[in-house]
Amino acid sequence: MKRLVAAGLWFYAFWYLGSTIAGLLGLPDLIGPVLGPAAAIIVGVDPRGAIWARDAAAIPAAPAAPVTAATEPGLA
């Protein structure tokens, strides 16, 4: 639910930003409709995992190797 709300807010904010930039610089009005969905997709999907925490259950844990004298030289 948080992702959906955040994506919607970023969509609106970047659409507005693009329209403002277009109006100030005299550029085509297409900037807002391009920036808005792009920002919403990046925030909603989060391809790098930088915004939303990854689910710990979805990431398989590597089995722990037993600590022995052969793997830890200070134990011998």
C-alpha positions in Angstrom: 0.0 0.0 0.0 2.9 2.4 0.8 4.4 1.8 -2.6 1.2 2.6 -4.4 0.7 5.9 -2.4 4.3 6.9 -2.8 4.3 6.1 -6.5 1.2 8.2 -6.9 2.7 11.2 -5.1 5.9 11.0 -7.1 3.8 10.8 -10.3 2.0 13.9 -9.5 5.1 15.8 -8.2 7.2 15.0 -11.3 4.3 15.7 -13.7 4.0 19.1 -12.0 7.7 19.7 -12.1 7.9 18.8 -15.8 5.0 21.1 -16.6 6.6 24.0 -14.6 10.0 23.5 -16.3 8.2 23.4 -19.7 6.3 26.6 -18.9 9.3 28.5 -17.6 11.7 27.5 -20.4 9.1 27.5 -23.2 9.6 23.8 -24.0 6.9 21.4 -25.2 4.3 20.4 -22.7 5.3 16.7 -23.1 7.9 16.9 -20.4 5.4 16.5 -17.5 3.6 13.5 -18.9 7.0 11.8 -19.5 8.6 12.7 -16.1 5.6 11.7 -14.0 5.2 8.1 -15.1 8.9 7.6 -15.2 9.3 8.7 -11.5 6.3 6.6 -10.5 7.7 3.5 -12.1 11.1 4.0 -10.5 9.7 4.5 -7.1 7.1 1.8 -7.3 9.3 -0.9 -8.8 12.5 0.2 -7.0 14.9 -1.9 -9.2 18.0 -1.3 -7.0 16.2 -1.9 -3.6 17.3 1.5 -2.4 13.9 2.8 -1.3 12.0 -0.2 0.0 13.4 -2.8 2.3 13.7 -6.2 0.8 11.7 -9.0 2.4 14.1 -11.1 4.5 12.1 -14.3 3.8 12.4 -13.8 0.0 16.2 -13.8 0.2 17.6 -17.3 0.7 20.2 -17.5 3.4 23.5 -19.3 2.7 24.1 -22.3 5.0 26.6 -21.5 7.8 29.9 -23.4 7.5 30.9 -25.0 10.7 33.9 -23.4 12.4 36.7 -25.9 12.8 40.5 -25.7 13.4 41.0 -26.0 9.6 38.9 -22.9 8.9 39.9 -20.8 11.9 43.6 -20.9 12.6 43.3 -19.4 16.1 41.3 -22.4 17.4 44.2 -24.9 17.1 
